[in-house]
Amino acid sequence: MAAIEVDYIIAGGGFTGCALASRLHQRDNSLEILIIEAGVDPSDNPSTTTPAGAFALIGSDLDWA
């Protein structure tokens, strides 16, 4: 894996982590920001692409209770 350089690393991609990343990027859009979130990569899960799909995620491997 190739090394990457970032300006900020945010642990946790919940509401607060994403809001913080957004605010930092709004202030300076040249910043490279990395958000680290626990769990599996959900990008292939069709339930993560629509708001209604969130109900299908309850009790799934993406639900951290």
PyMOL Python script that loads the backbone (N, CA, C, O; Angstrom):
from pymol import cmd

cmd.read_pdbstr("""\
ATOM      1  N   MET A   1       0.846  -1.168   0.000  1.00  0.00           N
ATOM      2  CA  MET A   1       0.000   0.000   0.000  1.00  0.00           C
ATOM      3  C   MET A   1       0.900   1.243   0.000  1.00  0.00           C
ATOM      4  O   MET A   1       1.894   1.303   0.725  1.00  0.00           O
ATOM      5  N   ALA A   2       0.544   2.202  -0.803  1.00  0.00           N
ATOM      6  CA  ALA A   2       1.307   3.441  -0.899  1.00  0.00           C
ATOM      7  C   ALA A   2       0.982   4.366   0.277  1.00  0.00           C
ATOM      8  O   ALA A   2      -0.151   4.409   0.756  1.00  0.00           O
ATOM      9  N   ALA A   3       1.981   5.090   0.721  1.00  0.00           N
ATOM     10  CA  ALA A   3       1.781   6.055   1.802  1.00  0.00           C
ATOM     11  C   ALA A   3       1.028   7.268   1.271  1.00  0.00           C
ATOM     12  O   ALA A   3       1.201   7.669   0.121  1.00  0.00           O
ATOM     13  N   ILE A   4       0.195   7.840   2.126  1.00  0.00           N
ATOM     14  CA  ILE A   4      -0.520   9.064   1.769  1.00  0.00           C
ATOM     15  C   ILE A   4      -0.197  10.130   2.805  1.00  0.00           C
ATOM     16  O   ILE A   4       0.127   9.817   3.951  1.00  0.00           O
ATOM     17  N   GLU A   5      -0.286  11.370   2.404  1.00  0.00           N
ATOM     18  CA  GLU A   5      -0.083  12.484   3.319  1.00  0.00           C
ATOM     19  C   GLU A   5      -1.389  13.239   3.480  1.00  0.00           C
ATOM     20  O   GLU A   5      -2.040  13.589   2.496  1.00  0.00           O
ATOM     21  N   VAL A   6      -1.766  13.486   4.721  1.00  0.00           N
ATOM     22  CA  VAL A   6      -2.995  14.214   5.016  1.00  0.00           C
ATOM     23  C   VAL A   6      -2.699  15.312   6.027  1.00  0.00           C
ATOM     24  O   VAL A   6      -1.709  15.260   6.757  1.00  0.00           O
ATOM     25  N   ASP A   7      -3.573  16.300   6.053  1.00  0.00           N
ATOM     26  CA  ASP A   7      -3.435  17.388   7.015  1.00  0.00           C
ATOM     27  C   ASP A   7      -4.100  17.064   8.346  1.00  0.00           C
ATOM     28  O   ASP A   7      -3.607  17.447   9.407  1.00  0.00           O
ATOM     29  N   TYR A   8      -5.223  16.354   8.280  1.00  0.00           N
ATOM     30  CA  TYR A   8      -5.964  15.983   9.484  1.00  0.00           C
ATOM     31  C   TYR A   8      -6.426  14.542   9.373  1.00  0.00           C
ATOM     32  O   TYR A   8      -6.779  14.071   8.293  1.00  0.00           O
ATOM     33  N   ILE A   9      -6.418  13.844  10.512  1.00  0.00           N
ATOM     34  CA  ILE A   9      -7.005  12.515  10.622  1.00  0.00           C
ATOM     35  C   ILE A   9      -8.097  12.615  11.669  1.00  0.00           C
ATOM     36  O   ILE A   9      -7.851  13.037  12.799  1.00  0.00           O
ATOM     37  N   ILE A  10      -9.306  12.225  11.290  1.00  0.00           N
ATOM     38  CA  ILE A  10     -10.448  12.266  12.202  1.00  0.00           C
ATOM     39  C   ILE A  10     -10.867  10.834  12.482  1.00  0.00           C
ATOM     40  O   ILE A  10     -11.191  10.082  11.563  1.00  0.00           O
ATOM     41  N   ALA A  11     -10.857  10.460  13.756  1.00  0.00           N
ATOM     42  CA  ALA A  11     -11.274   9.120  14.159  1.00  0.00           C
ATOM     43  C   ALA A  11     -12.768   9.146  14.452  1.00  0.00           C
ATOM     44  O   ALA A  11     -13.210   9.766  15.420  1.00  0.00           O
ATOM     45  N   GLY A  12     -13.536   8.473  13.612  1.00  0.00           N
ATOM     46  CA  GLY A  12     -14.982   8.413  13.788  1.00  0.00           C
ATOM     47  C   GLY A  12     -15.711   9.177  12.706  1.00  0.00           C
ATOM     48  O   GLY A  12     -15.570  10.394  12.590  1.00  0.00           O
ATOM     49  N   GLY A  13     -16.486   8.466  11.917  1.00  0.00           N
ATOM     50  CA  GLY A  13     -17.205   9.086  10.815  1.00  0.00           C
ATOM     51  C   GLY A  13     -18.676   9.300  11.114  1.00  0.00           C
ATOM     52  O   GLY A  13     -19.499   9.324  10.198  1.00  0.00           O
ATOM     53  N   GLY A  14     -19.016   9.454  12.382  1.00  0.00           N
ATOM     54  CA  GLY A  14     -20.403   9.746  12.746  1.00  0.00           C
ATOM     55  C   GLY A  14     -20.736  11.191  12.437  1.00  0.00           C
ATOM     56  O   GLY A  14     -20.022  11.861  11.691  1.00  0.00           O
ATOM     57  N   PHE A  15     -21.822  11.660  13.013  1.00  0.00           N
ATOM     58  CA  PHE A  15     -22.262  13.031  12.757  1.00  0.00           C
ATOM     59  C   PHE A  15     -21.181  14.054  13.093  1.00  0.00           C
ATOM     60  O   PHE A  15     -20.924  14.969  12.310  1.00  0.00           O
ATOM     61  N   THR A  16     -20.554  13.901  14.246  1.00  0.00           N
ATOM     62  CA  THR A  16     -19.557  14.881  14.679  1.00  0.00           C
ATOM     63  C   THR A  16     -18.313  14.841  13.816  1.00  0.00           C
ATOM     64  O   THR A  16     -17.808  15.889  13.413  1.00  0.00           O
ATOM     65  N   GLY A  17     -17.808  13.648  13.523  1.00  0.00           N
ATOM     66  CA  GLY A  17     -16.609  13.529  12.696  1.00  0.00           C
ATOM     67  C   GLY A  17     -16.816  14.089  11.299  1.00  0.00           C
ATOM     68  O   GLY A  17     -15.950  14.785  10.769  1.00  0.00           O
ATOM     69  N   CYS A  18     -17.955  13.788  10.707  1.00  0.00           N
ATOM     70  CA  CYS A  18     -18.247  14.302   9.360  1.00  0.00           C
ATOM     71  C   CYS A  18     -18.479  15.805   9.373  1.00  0.00           C
ATOM     72  O   CYS A  18     -18.073  16.505   8.445  1.00  0.00           O
ATOM     73  N   ALA A  19     -19.133  16.311  10.427  1.00  0.00           N
ATOM     74  CA  ALA A  19     -19.342  17.763  10.535  1.00  0.00           C
ATOM     75  C   ALA A  19     -18.012  18.480  10.700  1.00  0.00           C
ATOM     76  O   ALA A  19     -17.795  19.530  10.095  1.00  0.00           O
ATOM     77  N   LEU A  20     -17.128  17.931  11.505  1.00  0.00           N
ATOM     78  CA  LEU A  20     -15.806  18.522  11.687  1.00  0.00           C
ATOM     79  C   LEU A  20     -15.032  18.545  10.376  1.00  0.00           C
ATOM     80  O   LEU A  20     -14.434  19.563  10.026  1.00  0.00           O
ATOM     81  N   ALA A  21     -15.039  17.436   9.651  1.00  0.00           N
ATOM     82  CA  ALA A  21     -14.344  17.380   8.361  1.00  0.00           C
ATOM     83  C   ALA A  21     -14.925  18.390   7.384  1.00  0.00           C
ATOM     84  O   ALA A  21     -14.188  19.051   6.653  1.00  0.00           O
ATOM     85  N   SER A  22     -16.242  18.507   7.374  1.00  0.00           N
ATOM     86  CA  SER A  22     -16.899  19.459   6.484  1.00  0.00           C
ATOM     87  C   SER A  22     -16.507  20.894   6.810  1.00  0.00           C
ATOM     88  O   SER A  22     -16.213  21.683   5.911  1.00  0.00           O
ATOM     89  N   ARG A  23     -16.502  21.231   8.095  1.00  0.00           N
ATOM     90  CA  ARG A  23     -16.142  22.595   8.506  1.00  0.00           C
ATOM     91  C   ARG A  23     -14.692  22.914   8.161  1.00  0.00           C
ATOM     92  O   ARG A  23     -14.385  24.009   7.689  1.00  0.00           O
ATOM     93  N   LEU A  24     -13.804  21.952   8.398  1.00  0.00           N
ATOM     94  CA  LEU A  24     -12.397  22.169   8.051  1.00  0.00           C
ATOM     95  C   LEU A  24     -12.236  22.389   6.550  1.00  0.00           C
ATOM     96  O   LEU A  24     -11.484  23.265   6.122  1.00  0.00           O
ATOM     97  N   HIS A  25     -12.942  21.594   5.756  1.00  0.00           N
ATOM     98  CA  HIS A  25     -12.835  21.684   4.298  1.00  0.00           C
ATOM     99  C   HIS A  25     -13.468  22.969   3.777  1.00  0.00           C
ATOM    100  O   HIS A  25     -12.980  23.545   2.805  1.00  0.00           O
ATOM    101  N   GLN A  26     -14.558  23.429   4.415  1.00  0.00           N
ATOM    102  CA  GLN A  26     -15.179  24.696   4.022  1.00  0.00           C
ATOM    103  C   GLN A  26     -14.226  25.856   4.255  1.00  0.00           C
ATOM    104  O   GLN A  26     -14.184  26.802   3.468  1.00  0.00           O
ATOM    105  N   ARG A  27     -13.474  25.784   5.318  1.00  0.00           N
ATOM    106  CA  ARG A  27     -12.543  26.856   5.659  1.00  0.00           C
ATOM    107  C   ARG A  27     -11.352  26.884   4.703  1.00  0.00           C
ATOM    108  O   ARG A  27     -10.864  27.956   4.346  1.00  0.00           O
ATOM    109  N   ASP A  28     -10.883  25.697   4.287  1.00  0.00           N
ATOM    110  CA  ASP A  28      -9.733  25.590   3.385  1.00  0.00           C
ATOM    111  C   ASP A  28      -9.898  24.330   2.551  1.00  0.00           C
ATOM    112  O   ASP A  28      -9.584  23.232   3.011  1.00  0.00           O
ATOM    113  N   ASN A  29     -10.392  24.483   1.322  1.00  0.00           N
ATOM    114  CA  ASN A  29     -10.692  23.308   0.503  1.00  0.00           C
ATOM    115  C   ASN A  29      -9.457  22.616  -0.054  1.00  0.00           C
ATOM    116  O   ASN A  29      -9.580  21.614  -0.759  1.00  0.00           O
ATOM    117  N   SER A  30      -8.272  23.130   0.248  1.00  0.00           N
ATOM    118  CA  SER A  30      -7.055  22.439  -0.181  1.00  0.00           C
ATOM    119  C   SER A  30      -6.600  21.399   0.840  1.00  0.00           C
ATOM    120  O   SER A  30      -5.650  20.657   0.587  1.00  0.00           O
ATOM    121  N   LEU A  31      -7.272  21.339   1.994  1.00  0.00           N
ATOM    122  CA  LEU A  31      -6.888  20.383   3.032  1.00  0.00           C
ATOM    123  C   LEU A  31      -7.183  18.954   2.591  1.00  0.00           C
ATOM    124  O   LEU A  31      -8.186  18.684   1.930  1.00  0.00           O
ATOM    125  N   GLU A  32      -6.296  18.058   2.968  1.00  0.00           N
ATOM    126  CA  GLU A  32      -6.511  16.621   2.772  1.00  0.00           C
ATOM    127  C   GLU A  32      -6.927  16.070   4.129  1.00  0.00           C
ATOM    128  O   GLU A  32      -6.158  16.124   5.089  1.00  0.00           O
ATOM    129  N   ILE A  33      -8.155  15.535   4.207  1.00  0.00           N
ATOM    130  CA  ILE A  33      -8.712  15.071   5.471  1.00  0.00           C
ATOM    131  C   ILE A  33      -9.046  13.591   5.343  1.00  0.00           C
ATOM    132  O   ILE A  33      -9.704  13.171   4.391  1.00  0.00           O
ATOM    133  N   LEU A  34      -8.586  12.807   6.311  1.00  0.00           N
ATOM    134  CA  LEU A  34      -8.846  11.371   6.343  1.00  0.00           C
ATOM    135  C   LEU A  34      -9.778  11.081   7.508  1.00  0.00           C
ATOM    136  O   LEU A  34      -9.487  11.451   8.645  1.00  0.00           O
ATOM    137  N   ILE A  35     -10.899  10.420   7.230  1.00  0.00           N
ATOM    138  CA  ILE A  35     -11.826   9.999   8.277  1.00  0.00           C
ATOM    139  C   ILE A  35     -11.700   8.488   8.406  1.00  0.00           C
ATOM    140  O   ILE A  35     -11.857   7.756   7.429  1.00  0.00           O
ATOM    141  N   ILE A  36     -11.415   8.029   9.620  1.00  0.00           N
ATOM    142  CA  ILE A  36     -11.291   6.598   9.886  1.00  0.00           C
ATOM    143  C   ILE A  36     -12.526   6.156  10.654  1.00  0.00           C
ATOM    144  O   ILE A  36     -12.871   6.739  11.682  1.00  0.00           O
ATOM    145  N   GLU A  37     -13.188   5.121  10.148  1.00  0.00           N
ATOM    146  CA  GLU A  37     -14.398   4.606  10.780  1.00  0.00           C
ATOM    147  C   GLU A  37     -14.245   3.102  10.981  1.00  0.00           C
ATOM    148  O   GLU A  37     -13.672   2.413  10.137  1.00  0.00           O
ATOM    149  N   ALA A  38     -14.751   2.604  12.081  1.00  0.00           N
ATOM    150  CA  ALA A  38     -14.695   1.177  12.372  1.00  0.00           C
ATOM    151  C   ALA A  38     -15.651   0.406  11.468  1.00  0.00           C
ATOM    152  O   ALA A  38     -16.630   0.958  10.966  1.00  0.00           O
ATOM    153  N   GLY A  39     -15.359  -0.854  11.272  1.00  0.00           N
ATOM    154  CA  GLY A  39     -16.270  -1.730  10.556  1.00  0.00           C
ATOM    155  C   GLY A  39     -15.858  -2.009   9.126  1.00  0.00           C
ATOM    156  O   GLY A  39     -14.799  -1.588   8.661  1.00  0.00           O
ATOM    157  N   VAL A  40     -16.721  -2.725   8.452  1.00  0.00           N
ATOM    158  CA  VAL A  40     -16.475  -3.134   7.069  1.00  0.00           C
ATOM    159  C   VAL A  40     -16.772  -1.979   6.113  1.00  0.00           C
ATOM    160  O   VAL A  40     -17.446  -1.018   6.483  1.00  0.00           O
ATOM    161  N   ASP A  41     -16.274  -2.076   4.903  1.00  0.00           N
ATOM    162  CA  ASP A  41     -16.528  -1.068   3.869  1.00  0.00           C
ATOM    163  C   ASP A  41     -17.957  -1.247   3.347  1.00  0.00           C
ATOM    164  O   ASP A  41     -18.262  -2.282   2.753  1.00  0.00           O
ATOM    165  N   PRO A  42     -18.841  -0.260   3.556  1.00  0.00           N
ATOM    166  CA  PRO A  42     -20.243  -0.408   3.175  1.00  0.00           C
ATOM    167  C   PRO A  42     -20.547  -0.001   1.731  1.00  0.00           C
ATOM    168  O   PRO A  42     -21.710  -0.025   1.328  1.00  0.00           O
ATOM    169  N   SER A  43     -19.542   0.369   0.947  1.00  0.00           N
ATOM    170  CA  SER A  43     -19.806   0.932  -0.373  1.00  0.00           C
ATOM    171  C   SER A  43     -20.466  -0.053  -1.339  1.00  0.00           C
ATOM    172  O   SER A  43     -21.084   0.375  -2.314  1.00  0.00           O
ATOM    173  N   ASP A  44     -20.350  -1.358  -1.093  1.00  0.00           N
ATOM    174  CA  ASP A  44     -20.993  -2.339  -1.970  1.00  0.00           C
ATOM    175  C   ASP A  44     -22.382  -2.748  -1.485  1.00  0.00           C
ATOM    176  O   ASP A  44     -23.061  -3.534  -2.147  1.00  0.00           O
ATOM    177  N   ASN A  45     -22.806  -2.227  -0.349  1.00  0.00           N
ATOM    178  CA  ASN A  45     -24.103  -2.586   0.211  1.00  0.00           C
ATOM    179  C   ASN A  45     -25.171  -1.663  -0.378  1.00  0.00           C
ATOM    180  O   ASN A  45     -25.117  -0.453  -0.159  1.00  0.00           O
ATOM    181  N   PRO A  46     -26.142  -2.206  -1.122  1.00  0.00           N
ATOM    182  CA  PRO A  46     -27.164  -1.364  -1.753  1.00  0.00           C
ATOM    183  C   PRO A  46     -28.047  -0.617  -0.748  1.00  0.00           C
ATOM    184  O   PRO A  46     -28.677   0.376  -1.113  1.00  0.00           O
ATOM    185  N   SER A  47     -28.104  -1.064   0.489  1.00  0.00           N
ATOM    186  CA  SER A  47     -28.934  -0.390   1.496  1.00  0.00           C
ATOM    187  C   SER A  47     -28.318   0.916   1.978  1.00  0.00           C
ATOM    188  O   SER A  47     -28.973   1.673   2.694  1.00  0.00           O
ATOM    189  N   THR A  48     -27.076   1.196   1.601  1.00  0.00           N
ATOM    190  CA  THR A  48     -26.426   2.425   2.054  1.00  0.00           C
ATOM    191  C   THR A  48     -26.552   3.559   1.045  1.00  0.00           C
ATOM    192  O   THR A  48     -26.016   4.642   1.278  1.00  0.00           O
ATOM    193  N   THR A  49     -27.233   3.346  -0.049  1.00  0.00           N
ATOM    194  CA  THR A  49     -27.313   4.376  -1.091  1.00  0.00           C
ATOM    195  C   THR A  49     -28.598   5.194  -1.059  1.00  0.00           C
ATOM    196  O   THR A  49     -28.696   6.210  -1.746  1.00  0.00           O
ATOM    197  N   THR A  50     -29.583   4.767  -0.273  1.00  0.00           N
ATOM    198  CA  THR A  50     -30.839   5.508  -0.187  1.00  0.00           C
ATOM    199  C   THR A  50     -31.237   5.664   1.285  1.00  0.00           C
ATOM    200  O   THR A  50     -30.925   4.798   2.101  1.00  0.00           O
ATOM    201  N   PRO A  51     -31.914   6.747   1.626  1.00  0.00           N
ATOM    202  CA  PRO A  51     -32.344   6.915   3.013  1.00  0.00           C
ATOM    203  C   PRO A  51     -33.263   5.783   3.491  1.00  0.00           C
ATOM    204  O   PRO A  51     -33.166   5.356   4.642  1.00  0.00           O
ATOM    205  N   ALA A  52     -34.138   5.304   2.633  1.00  0.00           N
ATOM    206  CA  ALA A  52     -35.054   4.236   3.026  1.00  0.00           C
ATOM    207  C   ALA A  52     -34.303   2.938   3.299  1.00  0.00           C
ATOM    208  O   ALA A  52     -34.775   2.097   4.064  1.00  0.00           O
ATOM    209  N   GLY A  53     -33.143   2.771   2.679  1.00  0.00           N
ATOM    210  CA  GLY A  53     -32.339   1.568   2.889  1.00  0.00           C
ATOM    211  C   GLY A  53     -31.792   1.455   4.288  1.00  0.00           C
ATOM    212  O   GLY A  53     -31.383   0.373   4.710  1.00  0.00           O
ATOM    213  N   ALA A  54     -31.777   2.563   5.020  1.00  0.00           N
ATOM    214  CA  ALA A  54     -31.252   2.542   6.385  1.00  0.00           C
ATOM    215  C   ALA A  54     -32.025   1.574   7.273  1.00  0.00           C
ATOM    216  O   ALA A  54     -31.453   0.991   8.193  1.00  0.00           O
ATOM    217  N   PHE A  55     -33.305   1.398   7.012  1.00  0.00           N
ATOM    218  CA  PHE A  55     -34.099   0.479   7.828  1.00  0.00           C
ATOM    219  C   PHE A  55     -33.641  -0.966   7.644  1.00  0.00           C
ATOM    220  O   PHE A  55     -33.765  -1.773   8.566  1.00  0.00           O
ATOM    221  N   ALA A  56     -33.115  -1.300   6.473  1.00  0.00           N
ATOM    222  CA  ALA A  56     -32.624  -2.654   6.220  1.00  0.00           C
ATOM    223  C   ALA A  56     -31.298  -2.913   6.927  1.00  0.00           C
ATOM    224  O   ALA A  56     -30.870  -4.061   7.046  1.00  0.00           O
ATOM    225  N   LEU A  57     -30.654  -1.860   7.390  1.00  0.00           N
ATOM    226  CA  LEU A  57     -29.359  -2.010   8.052  1.00  0.00           C
ATOM    227  C   LEU A  57     -29.471  -2.355   9.529  1.00  0.00           C
ATOM    228  O   LEU A  57     -28.481  -2.747  10.145  1.00  0.00           O
ATOM    229  N   ILE A  58     -30.650  -2.217  10.102  1.00  0.00           N
ATOM    230  CA  ILE A  58     -30.844  -2.520  11.525  1.00  0.00           C
ATOM    231  C   ILE A  58     -30.577  -4.004  11.762  1.00  0.00           C
ATOM    232  O   ILE A  58     -31.208  -4.874  11.162  1.00  0.00           O
ATOM    233  N   GLY A  59     -29.631  -4.261  12.647  1.00  0.00           N
ATOM    234  CA  GLY A  59     -29.264  -5.642  12.970  1.00  0.00           C
ATOM    235  C   GLY A  59     -28.279  -6.249  12.003  1.00  0.00           C
ATOM    236  O   GLY A  59     -27.919  -7.416  12.159  1.00  0.00           O
ATOM    237  N   SER A  60     -27.822  -5.500  10.999  1.00  0.00           N
ATOM    238  CA  SER A  60     -26.862  -6.018  10.030  1.00  0.00           C
ATOM    239  C   SER A  60     -25.441  -5.851  10.568  1.00  0.00           C
ATOM    240  O   SER A  60     -25.245  -5.359  11.679  1.00  0.00           O
ATOM    241  N   ASP A  61     -24.455  -6.263   9.771  1.00  0.00           N
ATOM    242  CA  ASP A  61     -23.061  -6.112  10.191  1.00  0.00           C
ATOM    243  C   ASP A  61     -22.626  -4.650  10.223  1.00  0.00           C
ATOM    244  O   ASP A  61     -21.546  -4.337  10.725  1.00  0.00           O
ATOM    245  N   LEU A  62     -23.456  -3.752   9.691  1.00  0.00           N
ATOM    246  CA  LEU A  62     -23.146  -2.327   9.735  1.00  0.00           C
ATOM    247  C   LEU A  62     -23.780  -1.628  10.956  1.00  0.00           C
ATOM    248  O   LEU A  62     -23.519  -0.451  11.203  1.00  0.00           O
ATOM    249  N   ASP A  63     -24.601  -2.350  11.704  1.00  0.00           N
ATOM    250  CA  ASP A  63     -25.273  -1.795  12.884  1.00  0.00           C
ATOM    251  C   ASP A  63     -24.405  -2.056  14.117  1.00  0.00           C
ATOM    252  O   ASP A  63     -24.258  -3.194  14.563  1.00  0.00           O
ATOM    253  N   TRP A  64     -23.835  -0.975  14.654  1.00  0.00           N
ATOM    254  CA  TRP A  64     -22.975  -1.118  15.831  1.00  0.00           C
ATOM    255  C   TRP A  64     -23.746  -0.830  17.120  1.00  0.00           C
ATOM    256  O   TRP A  64     -23.160  -0.510  18.154  1.00  0.00           O
ATOM    257  N   ALA A  65     -25.062  -0.951  17.035  1.00  0.00           N
ATOM    258  CA  ALA A  65     -25.960  -0.756  18.177  1.00  0.00           C
ATOM    259  C   ALA A  65     -25.762   0.617  18.774  1.00  0.00           C
ATOM    260  O   ALA A  65     -26.429   0.969  19.747  1.00  0.00           O
TER     261      ALA A  65
END
""", "prot")
cmd.dss("prot")
cmd.show_as("cartoon", "prot")
cmd.util.cbc("prot")
cmd.orient("prot")
